[in-house]
Amino acid sequence: MDRMDEIDDRTAAEAFRRLVRHLRHRTDAQNVDLMGLAGFCRNCLGDWVAEAGGMPKEAGREAVYGMPYAEWKARHGGEASPEQLARMAESVSRNA
C-alpha cells in the first residue's frame, strides 16, 4: 500500500494549501522552469484542481495563482529561452 493513501484528507489539504502559498510567493520560479524540472507547473496544478472539483480550468488556475492567469503572467511571466523550452520538452516527455 502506498503510504500517501494513509494521509487523511485534512492533512493533505493543508499540505496542498502550503504548496500553493509557496508557489504564489515564489513568482521567480517560472512555470517553464517547474516544467523542466518536475514535469508540472502552476497551470497543471490548477487544471488538476478544476478536474477534481468539477469546475472550469480558469477557476482552478485562479485558485492556484490567486488571480486570473493572464494577470499573473503579465505581472510575473517572462519569455522562455530555447534552453528552458528544450528542458521542458524533455521533462514532459517522461510524464507519459
Chimera marker file (.cmm) of the C-alpha trace (Angstrom):
<marker_set name="trace">
<marker id="1" x="0.000" y="0.000" z="0.000" r="1" g="1" b="0" radius="0.5"/>
<marker id="2" x="1.201" y="3.487" z="-0.830" r="1" g="1" b="0" radius="0.5"/>
<marker id="3" x="1.850" y="5.459" z="2.382" r="1" g="1" b="0" radius="0.5"/>
<marker id="4" x="0.356" y="8.526" z="0.690" r="1" g="1" b="0" radius="0.5"/>
<marker id="5" x="-3.037" y="6.821" z="0.804" r="1" g="1" b="0" radius="0.5"/>
<marker id="6" x="-2.755" y="6.785" z="4.603" r="1" g="1" b="0" radius="0.5"/>
<marker id="7" x="-2.647" y="10.604" z="4.810" r="1" g="1" b="0" radius="0.5"/>
<marker id="8" x="-6.002" y="11.917" z="5.992" r="1" g="1" b="0" radius="0.5"/>
<marker id="9" x="-7.792" y="14.480" z="3.827" r="1" g="1" b="0" radius="0.5"/>
<marker id="10" x="-7.348" y="17.321" z="6.311" r="1" g="1" b="0" radius="0.5"/>
<marker id="11" x="-3.575" y="16.854" z="6.377" r="1" g="1" b="0" radius="0.5"/>
<marker id="12" x="-3.416" y="16.507" z="2.601" r="1" g="1" b="0" radius="0.5"/>
<marker id="13" x="-5.480" y="19.653" z="2.144" r="1" g="1" b="0" radius="0.5"/>
<marker id="14" x="-3.215" y="21.647" z="4.468" r="1" g="1" b="0" radius="0.5"/>
<marker id="15" x="-0.098" y="20.421" z="2.645" r="1" g="1" b="0" radius="0.5"/>
<marker id="16" x="-1.703" y="21.359" z="-0.681" r="1" g="1" b="0" radius="0.5"/>
<marker id="17" x="-2.540" y="24.854" z="0.571" r="1" g="1" b="0" radius="0.5"/>
<marker id="18" x="1.018" y="25.272" z="1.813" r="1" g="1" b="0" radius="0.5"/>
<marker id="19" x="2.344" y="24.254" z="-1.614" r="1" g="1" b="0" radius="0.5"/>
<marker id="20" x="0.041" y="26.753" z="-3.339" r="1" g="1" b="0" radius="0.5"/>
<marker id="21" x="1.067" y="29.548" z="-0.950" r="1" g="1" b="0" radius="0.5"/>
<marker id="22" x="4.712" y="28.710" z="-1.580" r="1" g="1" b="0" radius="0.5"/>
<marker id="23" x="4.219" y="28.867" z="-5.354" r="1" g="1" b="0" radius="0.5"/>
<marker id="24" x="2.362" y="32.183" z="-5.016" r="1" g="1" b="0" radius="0.5"/>
<marker id="25" x="5.279" y="33.590" z="-3.026" r="1" g="1" b="0" radius="0.5"/>
<marker id="26" x="7.940" y="32.257" z="-5.399" r="1" g="1" b="0" radius="0.5"/>
<marker id="27" x="6.937" y="34.158" z="-8.516" r="1" g="1" b="0" radius="0.5"/>
<marker id="28" x="10.591" y="33.945" z="-9.570" r="1" g="1" b="0" radius="0.5"/>
<marker id="29" x="10.102" y="30.217" z="-10.199" r="1" g="1" b="0" radius="0.5"/>
<marker id="30" x="8.766" y="30.365" z="-13.739" r="1" g="1" b="0" radius="0.5"/>
<marker id="31" x="6.356" y="27.712" z="-14.984" r="1" g="1" b="0" radius="0.5"/>
<marker id="32" x="8.759" y="26.718" z="-17.754" r="1" g="1" b="0" radius="0.5"/>
<marker id="33" x="11.411" y="26.001" z="-15.114" r="1" g="1" b="0" radius="0.5"/>
<marker id="34" x="8.977" y="23.985" z="-12.995" r="1" g="1" b="0" radius="0.5"/>
<marker id="35" x="8.016" y="22.018" z="-16.097" r="1" g="1" b="0" radius="0.5"/>
<marker id="36" x="11.681" y="21.496" z="-16.950" r="1" g="1" b="0" radius="0.5"/>
<marker id="37" x="12.471" y="20.118" z="-13.509" r="1" g="1" b="0" radius="0.5"/>
<marker id="38" x="9.326" y="18.323" z="-12.439" r="1" g="1" b="0" radius="0.5"/>
<marker id="39" x="7.101" y="17.981" z="-15.496" r="1" g="1" b="0" radius="0.5"/>
<marker id="40" x="4.298" y="20.057" z="-13.954" r="1" g="1" b="0" radius="0.5"/>
<marker id="41" x="3.634" y="23.709" z="-13.176" r="1" g="1" b="0" radius="0.5"/>
<marker id="42" x="1.040" y="26.017" z="-11.682" r="1" g="1" b="0" radius="0.5"/>
<marker id="43" x="-1.210" y="25.561" z="-14.710" r="1" g="1" b="0" radius="0.5"/>
<marker id="44" x="-1.122" y="21.790" z="-14.274" r="1" g="1" b="0" radius="0.5"/>
<marker id="45" x="-1.924" y="22.110" z="-10.589" r="1" g="1" b="0" radius="0.5"/>
<marker id="46" x="-4.814" y="24.465" z="-11.368" r="1" g="1" b="0" radius="0.5"/>
<marker id="47" x="-6.109" y="22.079" z="-14.021" r="1" g="1" b="0" radius="0.5"/>
<marker id="48" x="-5.971" y="19.196" z="-11.519" r="1" g="1" b="0" radius="0.5"/>
<marker id="49" x="-7.927" y="21.306" z="-9.015" r="1" g="1" b="0" radius="0.5"/>
<marker id="50" x="-10.505" y="22.120" z="-11.674" r="1" g="1" b="0" radius="0.5"/>
<marker id="51" x="-10.838" y="18.487" z="-12.702" r="1" g="1" b="0" radius="0.5"/>
<marker id="52" x="-11.161" y="17.259" z="-9.104" r="1" g="1" b="0" radius="0.5"/>
<marker id="53" x="-13.655" y="19.991" z="-8.225" r="1" g="1" b="0" radius="0.5"/>
<marker id="54" x="-15.729" y="19.858" z="-11.404" r="1" g="1" b="0" radius="0.5"/>
<marker id="55" x="-15.021" y="23.478" z="-12.256" r="1" g="1" b="0" radius="0.5"/>
<marker id="56" x="-13.739" y="25.275" z="-15.356" r="1" g="1" b="0" radius="0.5"/>
<marker id="57" x="-9.967" y="25.306" z="-15.879" r="1" g="1" b="0" radius="0.5"/>
<marker id="58" x="-9.868" y="29.074" z="-15.442" r="1" g="1" b="0" radius="0.5"/>
<marker id="59" x="-11.386" y="28.763" z="-11.958" r="1" g="1" b="0" radius="0.5"/>
<marker id="60" x="-8.908" y="26.078" z="-10.932" r="1" g="1" b="0" radius="0.5"/>
<marker id="61" x="-5.995" y="28.135" z="-12.183" r="1" g="1" b="0" radius="0.5"/>
<marker id="62" x="-7.238" y="31.253" z="-10.427" r="1" g="1" b="0" radius="0.5"/>
<marker id="63" x="-7.428" y="29.243" z="-7.191" r="1" g="1" b="0" radius="0.5"/>
<marker id="64" x="-3.749" y="28.366" z="-7.599" r="1" g="1" b="0" radius="0.5"/>
<marker id="65" x="-2.488" y="31.734" z="-8.859" r="1" g="1" b="0" radius="0.5"/>
<marker id="66" x="-4.630" y="33.844" z="-6.545" r="1" g="1" b="0" radius="0.5"/>
<marker id="67" x="-5.652" y="35.922" z="-9.560" r="1" g="1" b="0" radius="0.5"/>
<marker id="68" x="-6.596" y="35.299" z="-13.176" r="1" g="1" b="0" radius="0.5"/>
<marker id="69" x="-3.760" y="33.576" z="-15.048" r="1" g="1" b="0" radius="0.5"/>
<marker id="70" x="-3.475" y="36.383" z="-17.620" r="1" g="1" b="0" radius="0.5"/>
<marker id="71" x="-2.930" y="38.895" z="-14.811" r="1" g="1" b="0" radius="0.5"/>
<marker id="72" x="-0.272" y="36.709" z="-13.141" r="1" g="1" b="0" radius="0.5"/>
<marker id="73" x="1.513" y="36.220" z="-16.463" r="1" g="1" b="0" radius="0.5"/>
<marker id="74" x="1.510" y="39.984" z="-17.153" r="1" g="1" b="0" radius="0.5"/>
<marker id="75" x="2.961" y="40.676" z="-13.695" r="1" g="1" b="0" radius="0.5"/>
<marker id="76" x="5.413" y="37.824" z="-13.293" r="1" g="1" b="0" radius="0.5"/>
<marker id="77" x="5.819" y="35.913" z="-16.556" r="1" g="1" b="0" radius="0.5"/>
<marker id="78" x="8.871" y="36.125" z="-18.739" r="1" g="1" b="0" radius="0.5"/>
<marker id="79" x="9.975" y="34.907" z="-22.111" r="1" g="1" b="0" radius="0.5"/>
<marker id="80" x="11.287" y="31.350" z="-22.110" r="1" g="1" b="0" radius="0.5"/>
<marker id="81" x="14.725" y="30.746" z="-23.535" r="1" g="1" b="0" radius="0.5"/>
<marker id="82" x="15.352" y="27.986" z="-26.087" r="1" g="1" b="0" radius="0.5"/>
<marker id="83" x="17.224" y="26.086" z="-23.359" r="1" g="1" b="0" radius="0.5"/>
<marker id="84" x="14.276" y="26.306" z="-20.954" r="1" g="1" b="0" radius="0.5"/>
<marker id="85" x="11.890" y="25.115" z="-23.658" r="1" g="1" b="0" radius="0.5"/>
<marker id="86" x="14.159" y="22.182" z="-24.517" r="1" g="1" b="0" radius="0.5"/>
<marker id="87" x="14.414" y="21.138" z="-20.830" r="1" g="1" b="0" radius="0.5"/>
<marker id="88" x="10.652" y="21.406" z="-20.519" r="1" g="1" b="0" radius="0.5"/>
<marker id="89" x="10.003" y="19.279" z="-23.603" r="1" g="1" b="0" radius="0.5"/>
<marker id="90" x="12.425" y="16.607" z="-22.437" r="1" g="1" b="0" radius="0.5"/>
<marker id="91" x="10.935" y="16.578" z="-18.933" r="1" g="1" b="0" radius="0.5"/>
<marker id="92" x="7.322" y="16.486" z="-20.100" r="1" g="1" b="0" radius="0.5"/>
<marker id="93" x="8.138" y="13.558" z="-22.403" r="1" g="1" b="0" radius="0.5"/>
<marker id="94" x="8.742" y="11.498" z="-19.248" r="1" g="1" b="0" radius="0.5"/>
<marker id="95" x="5.211" y="12.144" z="-17.939" r="1" g="1" b="0" radius="0.5"/>
<marker id="96" x="3.521" y="9.526" z="-20.085" r="1" g="1" b="0" radius="0.5"/>
<link id1="1" id2="2" r="1" g="1" b="0" radius="0.2"/>
<link id1="2" id2="3" r="1" g="1" b="0" radius="0.2"/>
<link id1="3" id2="4" r="1" g="1" b="0" radius="0.2"/>
<link id1="4" id2="5" r="1" g="1" b="0" radius="0.2"/>
<link id1="5" id2="6" r="1" g="1" b="0" radius="0.2"/>
<link id1="6" id2="7" r="1" g="1" b="0" radius="0.2"/>
<link id1="7" id2="8" r="1" g="1" b="0" radius="0.2"/>
<link id1="8" id2="9" r="1" g="1" b="0" radius="0.2"/>
<link id1="9" id2="10" r="1" g="1" b="0" radius="0.2"/>
<link id1="10" id2="11" r="1" g="1" b="0" radius="0.2"/>
<link id1="11" id2="12" r="1" g="1" b="0" radius="0.2"/>
<link id1="12" id2="13" r="1" g="1" b="0" radius="0.2"/>
<link id1="13" id2="14" r="1" g="1" b="0" radius="0.2"/>
<link id1="14" id2="15" r="1" g="1" b="0" radius="0.2"/>
<link id1="15" id2="16" r="1" g="1" b="0" radius="0.2"/>
<link id1="16" id2="17" r="1" g="1" b="0" radius="0.2"/>
<link id1="17" id2="18" r="1" g="1" b="0" radius="0.2"/>
<link id1="18" id2="19" r="1" g="1" b="0" radius="0.2"/>
<link id1="19" id2="20" r="1" g="1" b="0" radius="0.2"/>
<link id1="20" id2="21" r="1" g="1" b="0" radius="0.2"/>
<link id1="21" id2="22" r="1" g="1" b="0" radius="0.2"/>
<link id1="22" id2="23" r="1" g="1" b="0" radius="0.2"/>
<link id1="23" id2="24" r="1" g="1" b="0" radius="0.2"/>
<link id1="24" id2="25" r="1" g="1" b="0" radius="0.2"/>
<link id1="25" id2="26" r="1" g="1" b="0" radius="0.2"/>
<link id1="26" id2="27" r="1" g="1" b="0" radius="0.2"/>
<link id1="27" id2="28" r="1" g="1" b="0" radius="0.2"/>
<link id1="28" id2="29" r="1" g="1" b="0" radius="0.2"/>
<link id1="29" id2="30" r="1" g="1" b="0" radius="0.2"/>
<link id1="30" id2="31" r="1" g="1" b="0" radius="0.2"/>
<link id1="31" id2="32" r="1" g="1" b="0" radius="0.2"/>
<link id1="32" id2="33" r="1" g="1" b="0" radius="0.2"/>
<link id1="33" id2="34" r="1" g="1" b="0" radius="0.2"/>
<link id1="34" id2="35" r="1" g="1" b="0" radius="0.2"/>
<link id1="35" id2="36" r="1" g="1" b="0" radius="0.2"/>
<link id1="36" id2="37" r="1" g="1" b="0" radius="0.2"/>
<link id1="37" id2="38" r="1" g="1" b="0" radius="0.2"/>
<link id1="38" id2="39" r="1" g="1" b="0" radius="0.2"/>
<link id1="39" id2="40" r="1" g="1" b="0" radius="0.2"/>
<link id1="40" id2="41" r="1" g="1" b="0" radius="0.2"/>
<link id1="41" id2="42" r="1" g="1" b="0" radius="0.2"/>
<link id1="42" id2="43" r="1" g="1" b="0" radius="0.2"/>
<link id1="43" id2="44" r="1" g="1" b="0" radius="0.2"/>
<link id1="44" id2="45" r="1" g="1" b="0" radius="0.2"/>
<link id1="45" id2="46" r="1" g="1" b="0" radius="0.2"/>
<link id1="46" id2="47" r="1" g="1" b="0" radius="0.2"/>
<link id1="47" id2="48" r="1" g="1" b="0" radius="0.2"/>
<link id1="48" id2="49" r="1" g="1" b="0" radius="0.2"/>
<link id1="49" id2="50" r="1" g="1" b="0" radius="0.2"/>
<link id1="50" id2="51" r="1" g="1" b="0" radius="0.2"/>
<link id1="51" id2="52" r="1" g="1" b="0" radius="0.2"/>
<link id1="52" id2="53" r="1" g="1" b="0" radius="0.2"/>
<link id1="53" id2="54" r="1" g="1" b="0" radius="0.2"/>
<link id1="54" id2="55" r="1" g="1" b="0" radius="0.2"/>
<link id1="55" id2="56" r="1" g="1" b="0" radius="0.2"/>
<link id1="56" id2="57" r="1" g="1" b="0" radius="0.2"/>
<link id1="57" id2="58" r="1" g="1" b="0" radius="0.2"/>
<link id1="58" id2="59" r="1" g="1" b="0" radius="0.2"/>
<link id1="59" id2="60" r="1" g="1" b="0" radius="0.2"/>
<link id1="60" id2="61" r="1" g="1" b="0" radius="0.2"/>
<link id1="61" id2="62" r="1" g="1" b="0" radius="0.2"/>
<link id1="62" id2="63" r="1" g="1" b="0" radius="0.2"/>
<link id1="63" id2="64" r="1" g="1" b="0" radius="0.2"/>
<link id1="64" id2="65" r="1" g="1" b="0" radius="0.2"/>
<link id1="65" id2="66" r="1" g="1" b="0" radius="0.2"/>
<link id1="66" id2="67" r="1" g="1" b="0" radius="0.2"/>
<link id1="67" id2="68" r="1" g="1" b="0" radius="0.2"/>
<link id1="68" id2="69" r="1" g="1" b="0" radius="0.2"/>
<link id1="69" id2="70" r="1" g="1" b="0" radius="0.2"/>
<link id1="70" id2="71" r="1" g="1" b="0" radius="0.2"/>
<link id1="71" id2="72" r="1" g="1" b="0" radius="0.2"/>
<link id1="72" id2="73" r="1" g="1" b="0" radius="0.2"/>
<link id1="73" id2="74" r="1" g="1" b="0" radius="0.2"/>
<link id1="74" id2="75" r="1" g="1" b="0" radius="0.2"/>
<link id1="75" id2="76" r="1" g="1" b="0" radius="0.2"/>
<link id1="76" id2="77" r="1" g="1" b="0" radius="0.2"/>
<link id1="77" id2="78" r="1" g="1" b="0" radius="0.2"/>
<link id1="78" id2="79" r="1" g="1" b="0" radius="0.2"/>
<link id1="79" id2="80" r="1" g="1" b="0" radius="0.2"/>
<link id1="80" id2="81" r="1" g="1" b="0" radius="0.2"/>
<link id1="81" id2="82" r="1" g="1" b="0" radius="0.2"/>
<link id1="82" id2="83" r="1" g="1" b="0" radius="0.2"/>
<link id1="83" id2="84" r="1" g="1" b="0" radius="0.2"/>
<link id1="84" id2="85" r="1" g="1" b="0" radius="0.2"/>
<link id1="85" id2="86" r="1" g="1" b="0" radius="0.2"/>
<link id1="86" id2="87" r="1" g="1" b="0" radius="0.2"/>
<link id1="87" id2="88" r="1" g="1" b="0" radius="0.2"/>
<link id1="88" id2="89" r="1" g="1" b="0" radius="0.2"/>
<link id1="89" id2="90" r="1" g="1" b="0" radius="0.2"/>
<link id1="90" id2="91" r="1" g="1" b="0" radius="0.2"/>
<link id1="91" id2="92" r="1" g="1" b="0" radius="0.2"/>
<link id1="92" id2="93" r="1" g="1" b="0" radius="0.2"/>
<link id1="93" id2="94" r="1" g="1" b="0" radius="0.2"/>
<link id1="94" id2="95" r="1" g="1" b="0" radius="0.2"/>
<link id1="95" id2="96" r="1" g="1" b="0" radius="0.2"/>
</marker_set>
